[in-house]
Each structure stands twice: as C-alpha cells, then as structure tokens.
C-alpha cells in the first residue's frame, strides 16, 4: 500500500468521516487510496459494524501441528487465523451521528452511498439536502411529526390526569389523597 495522506486527494464526500466500502459508492470507489488507508488502520466503513464486534468463527483447524481455533469474524474470507480481527474501530461518521439520531448523516444526500439511492429504507432527506442534491429517494418516516403531535396533545393529557385525581410532584404523577 503506497497510500499517504500527504499525497491523497480530498475525501469523496462533504463529510470527511464518511467512506463507503468498495463497490457501494461510485464516489468512494474513485478514491481507492482512502479505502486502503481505512482498511490498514482497522476502521470500519460507513454503515458497517466493525468485524471485531461480530461473532467469532470458532472453527478448529491444525496449524503447524497444533490444534487452534479461528478467532476471525464468522463468514470471513481467506484462511482461518488464531488472531482477532484487526478492524476494531467503528466508522467515525456512524459514531458521531448514528442512524435514527437528529443528525443522522444518511439524511444528507452528499453523504449517501450511490448504491443506496432510491432505497425506501433510507431515511427521508433534509430539505436543504433535497435543494442541493435533489431527491435521493429515502422514504423512511422521520419521527418529527409524531413528536410534534405528542407535544401538542400534552396539555390535554395533563388535564385528564388532574380530573382523575392525580397531581404533579416534580416530574412524577402521584395520586392525591382523598379527604
């Protein structure tokens, strides 16, 4: 591997922490030096679980006359090895803005893998992303409308609790004593 940060081109996405595995994104595939560096450093690609966190193979095999147990991830490519997977660090973008969080990086079209465009399981894009990159096709509902509906209904729920004899003490509801 001759990849070096001083000679490498700019990262493929607007968020430099996002880097997709080979074959997932046409933009990331144009930067094989970044993909090689991420593999060499043992960092998982965006949207992938680190291999060290996956269940172990556990397949027994003979190595130089000794019986060993494979400690690589289940379903690994290549030979059985007695050492653990080197890919132990999760993707920095997935850690900083995990799926489902308000800052989910998949909601920004410039960070979406090209193979995932049009996939209905992807979350809906932000309005700014749609304006800048066009509609990428994500349709999974974002929980904001549900949170707004619950927030608007909260005073009526509280009124119903008070009418049934409950009162608020700090953040808890307690039953009022009847006299």
Buried (B, 14 or more C-beta within 10 A) or exposed (E): EEBEEEEEEEBBBEBEBBBBBEEBBEBBBEBEBBBBBBBEEBBBBBBBEBBBEBEBBEEEBEEEEEEBEBBBBEEBEEEBBEEEBBBEBBBBBBEEBBEEEEEBBBBBBBBBBBEBBEBEEBBBBBEEBBEEBEEBBBEBEBEEEEEEEEEEEEEEEEEEEEEEEBEEEEEEEEEEEEE
